[in-house]
């Protein structure tokens, strides 16, 4: 541990990161950002070429899809790929173990603060392939990271390894979960939420609260239904449940996630 990484670790480890910052925390933030800048400049010529002490250029997200700007690290980690819904090709991004731990810690803060997760075990219906069965771009990057943030009672994956959605498996899980008073989370890309809505038949009365989270930003992935129609159909079929439907903004390149409010709006 060095003074530079000390500042970064201290910033990441703040007990209440959403509290109004004190002057000491403002200094800690500045020290951590300066330490991160210095670390990348010393190890990454491309980063150094972009850096200017007096300006902070705006970097479009697409830049990370066109150029490899990652700083080499000596630590072990894992390479994740985006779903490729924008470019048609998944973008490989390496995350060292320390950075991934910080990301998960930050995501936990975000979702606990939003009241989306709590510490009670919950059931998860994940509209994605099981990441244990192969490399599935985007899916493992996003949705399984969310289940890391909350205690799991049971997780069911409703998309086969070849990318085929199993409506029967999804609705069987929903009917089984309906008899429990536990919170039920449904995660998935917009297109899979649409498939779930179109495959709905008889209403499923749920005893516990229901919370849905979709990725992909509703950016034209759905084929027939728009977001309000998908939410309306699913809400109608989960009779008696307290529905809380959120959209998520994320990518492999921007691994920390942001989620919208219950009204479906993002707040910066």
Beta strands, then each sheet from edge to edge (+ up, - down):
strand 1: 77-81
strand 2: 92-96
strand 3: 122-127
strand 4: 152-157
strand 5: 184-189
strand 6: 210-215
strand 7: 243-249
strand 8: 258-259
sheet 1: 1+ 2-
sheet 2: 4+ 3+ 5+ 6+ 7+ 8-
end
